[in-house]
Amino acid sequence: MQLIKTVYAKSRRHGRRVSQVDQRYRKRAEELLNSELSVALGIPLKEVPAYINQRIGKLGKKTSKKTAE
């Protein structure tokens, strides 16, 4: 998870594309994370990214509600 976050932050910080090596490691880390979550959650591998996006969206809504109060 940390590798994925680091590569993403690096690309945002520099405002340019990351190296091919960074892209390969990020992709591999995402594949490993998705397969682990697929097994742990008992959902098909192809549904994991949508599940993550859905859960993160719910967290963002809860955080913004607390901030508004």
C-alpha positions, 0 to 999 in steps of 0.5 A: 500500500505504501509503495502505491501511495509513494509513486502516486505522490511522486507523480503529483509532486513533480507534475510529470510522468513517473519512470517506467520502473515506478510504473511497473512497481506500482502496477505490481503492488496494485495487483498484489493488493487487489488479489489479497483483498479479493480473497479476504473479502470473498469478491471477484478480483475484477470487482476489487477496484470498484469496491475500493472506490466505493468505500473511499467515496463513503469515507470522503462523505463522512469526513466532509460531514464532520468538517461541515458540523 
